[in-house]
């Protein structure tokens, strides 16, 4: 099974979805290490309760991004991590780190990229009046919230939605598509070809969910 390093900053519900998927021995990946940049992240407790090794690498303890990322890199390599999964990890990674792990970092973002990159996505989607939003799993490239798309889930925006109700509806779909996308990658069915991810085998069903 492919060894995953999951990077979190907070609640860790997407991390928990990956842990849950990996309970199935047939799932092609396992969680080797969970790293948080924030010692108070709730997800650290969830991972520890599952017997998964955890580490806190607090960016504030380092003199600059390069030193922080060197510590991340060392921890991931020491744990023999093969694929890095960002799961609510709220630090931008520099090109140095991203290129060192080229095509081996995935991220989940709560919008239908390339729409609504960055923060406060639910407020912005509601304000823009879009009727459908969702979530995206993509391969990480140095530009923020950019890179080849692995899977997406579509979620409607209801007239009385608040950012909170919308976030909760999207989160449920995140919990389905992140394990799906990681599984495709870990099994070798998904591969980066240029600026796109190609899925081997069945090309009639794209990795997409409609809520
Ligand atoms: C998720 O909605 C994730 O998509 C989002 O933060 C939340 C983390 O929740 N990520 C980003 O906004 C990345 N910029 P979780 O900690 O429960 O997985």
Boltz pocket constraint, residues with backbone or C-beta under 6 A from the ligand:
constraints:
  - pocket:
      binder: B
      contacts: [[A, 8], [A, 9], [A, 10], [A, 11], [A, 12], [A, 13], [A, 14], [A, 15], [A, 43], [A, 87], [A, 88], [A, 89], [A, 90], [A, 108], [A, 109], [A, 110], [A, 118], [A, 167], [A, 171], [A, 174]]
      max_distance: 6.0
